[in-house]
């Protein structure tokens, strides 16, 4: 398997794109909360199979701090998915997904504020362009 973060990030982006299109098709006549629940069950089953198949089921290796932040991350993921499916139910996937991807901008800001990560002026310019691009794609008319 590749050890390149870029390889995995590009795969993530591709699957995220499929997620938006497939979710929009699936949420049509379904309550968005139920759709999120079904999606979550599939994700849990898939992740469980991967953890079992790779022998990575070592729960005791997770520290108390790790548990805290993983649980909080799970709650944030659930909230994000619930909001995302509701947005897809109400709007066009081509407009909803770019606004959802403003998370890239939020990650840069939060990482700088809370994790002490440093971005160069060029990096911040890119973050600003992502924000502008998302808003332009999502714009009506």
C-alpha positions as CSV (number, residue, x, y, z in Angstrom):
1,X,0.0,0.0,0.0
2,X,1.2,3.5,-0.7
3,X,2.6,5.5,2.2
4,X,2.0,8.8,0.4
5,X,-0.5,11.1,2.1
6,X,-1.3,12.6,-1.2
7,X,-2.3,9.3,-2.7
8,X,-4.8,8.7,0.2
9,X,-6.0,12.3,0.1
10,X,-6.8,12.0,-3.6
11,X,-8.6,8.8,-3.1
12,X,-10.6,10.4,-0.2
13,X,-11.5,13.3,-2.5
14,X,-12.7,10.9,-5.2
15,X,-14.8,8.9,-2.8
16,X,-16.2,12.1,-1.3
17,X,-17.3,13.2,-4.8
18,X,-19.0,9.8,-5.3
19,X,-20.6,10.2,-1.8
20,X,-22.3,13.5,-2.8
21,X,-23.7,12.1,-6.1
22,X,-24.8,8.8,-4.7
23,X,-26.3,10.4,-1.6
24,X,-28.2,12.8,-3.7
25,X,-29.7,9.9,-5.7
26,X,-30.4,7.9,-2.5
27,X,-32.0,10.7,-0.4
28,X,-34.7,11.5,-2.9
29,X,-37.8,10.3,-1.1
30,X,-36.1,9.3,2.2
31,X,-35.9,11.3,5.4
32,X,-32.4,12.7,5.5
33,X,-31.9,11.5,9.1
34,X,-32.8,8.0,8.1
35,X,-30.5,8.2,5.1
36,X,-27.7,9.3,7.4
37,X,-28.4,6.4,9.7
38,X,-28.3,3.9,6.9
39,X,-25.0,5.4,5.6
40,X,-23.6,5.2,9.1
41,X,-24.4,1.6,9.5
42,X,-22.6,0.8,6.2
43,X,-19.6,2.8,7.3
44,X,-19.5,1.0,10.7
45,X,-19.7,-2.4,9.0
46,X,-17.1,-1.6,6.4
47,X,-14.7,-0.1,9.0
48,X,-15.3,-3.1,11.3
49,X,-14.5,-5.5,8.5
50,X,-11.3,-3.7,7.7
51,X,-10.1,-3.5,11.3
52,X,-10.9,-7.2,11.8
53,X,-9.2,-8.2,8.5
54,X,-6.0,-6.3,9.3
55,X,-5.8,-7.4,12.9
56,X,-5.9,-3.8,14.1
57,X,-8.5,-4.5,16.8
58,X,-6.4,-3.3,19.7
59,X,-8.7,-1.1,21.7
60,X,-6.5,-1.2,24.8
61,X,-3.9,0.8,22.8
62,X,-6.2,3.8,22.8
63,X,-5.5,6.2,25.7
64,X,-8.1,8.0,27.6
65,X,-7.3,11.2,25.8
66,X,-7.4,9.4,22.5
67,X,-10.9,8.1,23.4
68,X,-12.1,11.5,24.3
69,X,-11.0,13.1,21.1
70,X,-12.2,10.2,18.9
71,X,-15.6,10.3,20.5
72,X,-15.8,14.1,20.0
73,X,-14.7,13.6,16.4
74,X,-17.4,11.0,16.0
75,X,-20.0,13.4,17.3
76,X,-18.8,16.1,15.0
77,X,-18.8,13.6,12.1
78,X,-22.4,12.6,12.9
79,X,-23.5,16.2,13.1
80,X,-21.8,17.0,9.8
81,X,-23.4,14.0,8.1
82,X,-26.9,14.9,9.4
83,X,-26.5,18.5,8.1
84,X,-25.0,17.3,4.8
85,X,-27.8,14.9,4.0
86,X,-30.4,17.6,5.0
87,X,-28.6,20.1,2.7
88,X,-28.5,17.5,-0.2
89,X,-32.3,16.8,0.3
90,X,-33.0,20.5,-0.1
91,X,-30.3,21.6,-2.6
92,X,-28.4,20.6,-5.7
93,X,-25.3,18.3,-5.1
94,X,-23.2,20.6,-7.2
95,X,-23.9,23.5,-4.9
96,X,-24.1,21.7,-1.6
97,X,-20.7,19.9,-1.9
98,X,-18.6,23.0,-2.5
99,X,-20.1,24.6,0.6
100,X,-19.4,21.4,2.6
101,X,-15.8,21.6,1.4
102,X,-15.4,25.0,3.1
103,X,-14.4,22.6,5.8
104,X,-11.0,22.8,4.2
105,X,-10.9,26.5,5.1
106,X,-12.2,25.8,8.6
107,X,-9.5,23.1,9.1
108,X,-6.8,25.6,8.1
109,X,-8.1,28.2,10.5
110,X,-8.7,25.7,13.4
111,X,-5.3,24.0,12.8
112,X,-3.6,27.4,13.1
113,X,-5.5,28.4,16.2
114,X,-5.7,25.2,18.1
115,X,-2.9,23.0,16.9
116,X,-0.3,25.7,16.3
117,X,0.2,24.7,12.6
118,X,1.9,27.3,10.5
119,X,0.8,28.1,6.9
120,X,2.8,30.4,4.6
121,X,1.3,33.4,2.9
122,X,1.0,31.3,-0.3
123,X,-0.8,28.6,1.7
124,X,-3.3,31.2,3.1
125,X,-3.8,32.5,-0.4
126,X,-4.8,29.0,-1.5
127,X,-7.2,28.8,1.5
128,X,-8.7,32.1,0.4
129,X,-9.1,30.8,-3.2
130,X,-10.7,27.6,-1.9
131,X,-13.2,29.8,0.0
132,X,-13.9,32.0,-3.0
133,X,-14.2,29.0,-5.4
134,X,-16.7,27.3,-3.1
135,X,-18.8,30.4,-2.9
136,X,-18.7,31.0,-6.7
137,X,-19.7,27.4,-7.4
138,X,-22.5,27.5,-4.9
139,X,-23.8,30.8,-6.1
140,X,-27.2,30.9,-7.7
141,X,-27.4,32.3,-11.3
